[in-house]
Amino acid sequence: MAFESLSDKLQQAFGKLKGKGVITEKDLNDAMREVKLALLEADVNFKVVKEFVAAVKEKSMGAEVMKSLTPSQQIIKIVDQELVQLLGGTASKLTYSPSGFSIYMLVGLQGTGKTTTAGKLANFLKQSGKKPMLCACDIYRPAAIDQLEVVGKSVNTPVYVDRESRDPSEIAMAAKDEAMRRGCNVLIVDTAGRLQIDTELMNELVDIKGRIKPHEILLVVDALTGQDAVNVAEGFNETLGIDGIIMTKMDGDSRGGAALSTKKVTGKPIKFIGVGEKQDALQVFHPQRMASRILGMGDMLSLIEEAEKTFDDEQAAKMEEKLKKNQFTLEDFLEQMGQVKKMGGIGKILDMLPGMNKAQMQGFNLEESEKEFRAMEAIIQSMTIKERRDPSLLNASRRKRIAAGSGRSVSEINQLIKKYTEAKKMLKQFQNPGALKRNKLFRGLV
């Protein structure tokens, strides 16, 4: 989880202020010292940390405490506001060319995930109603063109390829013409990377930029490289001029310092973050939501959006009808578990719930929970269709047969039936017309 370490340390620092009716200057200095250390350990740029802590101290000492907040809550509120500003203030969404045809040029070093990100961006744009085409301009890395073709196929997006040309700018121009001829309204250009910023790389990118005149140049950086990512962003921006940043592997970086430093250092916003390997694992970056997660307040808006993407009104209507007729079966229960998997699993859901930091989740074993999900799936799939649809048929002998077929124990089958029964009872609370549509998230979590 991104910012996991930072989040834990910040919450520990603020935890020491809780319960105090008055916070002295010493209390504030002690808390800010811990905040400073936490940010530095998270690999946040030193100058950025210094300015951040100074701003929080200044505003905390001069702020009037609101009647609805305790002194510690007031400080957390100020820290939250400063974090939001540090991360960019508001979400900086992708913009489209007024001409109706947009070109996005992806740049970056090798190994940052440009090619897979190109596919994820195409998938994102398709969901937004756009018709994209991908263009392979990396003529140096072995199998780079093949990889983009595979990525394009996985998101059902055409890929322009020219294996003969050795001029990336010519390839990009030809791709632009072909995309317009085929009625596409977006061209995503996947450029070559290097192990480090060099003159040859930059000259090539400047040449492509001059020829195709992209609507936006998006720099793809690896969050795991920390301050190196910030330095790379600075270098690309100075020479090429970037419009935004896509930060990949955010799900694998527990520190998150690169995201906290990049906007402040370069002045360029993070537009997207990569949070997994799947083609839909590209999210618009929301500074306010990320700040809330860092401070342990959760990210309910993102969680609800994930639920909205996973559950549709047709599913809700069918489930509502089944509950009215008391027909909620084990097949339906299995389907709900599948929806939770689509949302990224129980771990991702808990990560976005308020207050679910590492300390508070002790005793909840995420790995064991996922294993339990797979065990339930194996058990239900080992049942006959009649048994899934009418669990009352499951007598002792049937349960023994299912246990042998699924490789699980009879006691596990008994636990599954108990959980199914409890879920069925809870869902009955939402039987009134339209209630299930308004409670898609609840249905996914049961």
C-alpha angles and dihedrals in degrees: 000000000000115000092006094136093042092047092053093049094047092050090050090052093050092042089069090060096052117109094023113127091200127026113210126209088255091053089051093047091050092050093047091049089057091045090052092051091046092053093047091049087051087060095250115161111270095231091049091051092049093051092044095052092045091052093049092048093048094050093042094053093046099040124107109230110243115232091234093056135064117229091258091049089051091056092047088051091054092047089050092052092048092047090052091052091046091053093050108282100247135018111279104212127199112271127214130222114259087225089070094243116089129191121200117192116202115206135172146108125300117281098027093109101254095151097048089042089054088059093046090050091050089051091049092050092048089055087053091056098261127134107222134186126199124222124204109217098155100103095162110055113081112252093001091128092047090050093053090049090054091047091049091051091050091058095035093243126139117246124209111219133178111178094178103054120087094192112089093193091055090049091050092050092049090048090053091054092046093048092052091046091054093049097251116149098198132052119193112197116204107202131194122268134206135210087251139005109279138165094253092054094047095046090053093050092046088052092052091046092052093050103045099025096215119217089224135009110211120197115212112209133176112240090206092068092067114191091008087067090055092049091049091050090051092050095048093045094051094050105029106019111234128209100204147345133246109202113203131198093030088147090062100048115084092181105051097191094140092061091049093050107036101075093045094047100041102024088227121120128238102240101179139013126207111225104174148350099273120100092245093052095103116104134186107249113243113189094197093052093045092050089052091052092049090054093047095253094121129227107260095162092060090044092052091047090052090051091048090053092048101043123050133196092251091058090047092051092050092048091048091052092049092052091050088056093041090243101133101139137186086259088061090047090053090049091055090052088051090055090054089053090052089055089058101271133282091296093061092046093051090046089063097044117101116263096010099133124148095268094050092048094056108126091030104098107202093191092051090047092055090047089052089053091054091047091053090050092052092049096050092045089053091060126090118251090254092053093050092051095042112031090179086080090067102106124165097276093048091050091052090051092049091048091054092046095048098039091237132116127260089243090059089052090051090051091050092052089049092052091046090052092049092048091050091053092049093048091054087068087070099051097115114107114284095001095114091054089055092047103048091132092054091051091052094051097052 
